């Protein structure tokens, strides 16, 4: 099983008491997200599940939540990372799609990160993520889409792979 994280971030991530980030969904970013997770099982937290309005069609959906009373159609509810890893072991690729707490829990298990940066300077954004994590990753793909007819923002799409520290 390969675990990949799919995350989007703004050029200037919003941090505050509410811990709410603006929902920026340019069509180019939405298309890339859909292509990236196509036909693959997804893992998400309860809040992400609710923000999407339910499960994603055409794939196996897992919701990781501490709330044992939470129920939703077309999803398997699990309550620990260990449970998710056991259930998803039969799949070749597993996509973790949010939210931030779920990303942090799965980052030690991930071999790939798909990162969408909304803004002009992805290097700044990349290094504004939690300390230490960037040194374990290398960029293997990069695509830029400039503001225009298809998006009101400059976008950078990055695919990062974990550096095998034992062999580097």
Number of C-alpha atoms within 10 A of each C-alpha: 14 14 24 26 26 21 17 20 20 18 19 12 14 12 9 8 5 7 7 10 12 9 10 14 14 16 12 15 22 13 11 14 19 11 10 14 21 14 13 16 19 26 30 23 23 23 14 18 22 12 9 10 9 15 21 16 10 10 15 17 22 23 25 24 18 13 11 10 7 10 12 13 9 14 19 16 24 19 14 12 14 10 13 18 15 9 13 20 14 10 12 11 17 22 23 25 22 24 17 13 10 21 20 13 12 19 16 11 15 19 17 22 22 24 20 25 26 25 18 17 13 21 10 13 17 17 13 13 12 9 8 8 13 14 10 12 17 15 14 11 11 12 11 14 15 15 14 9 7 12 15 15 20 17 25 20 21 20 19 21 18 19 15 10 8 5 5 5
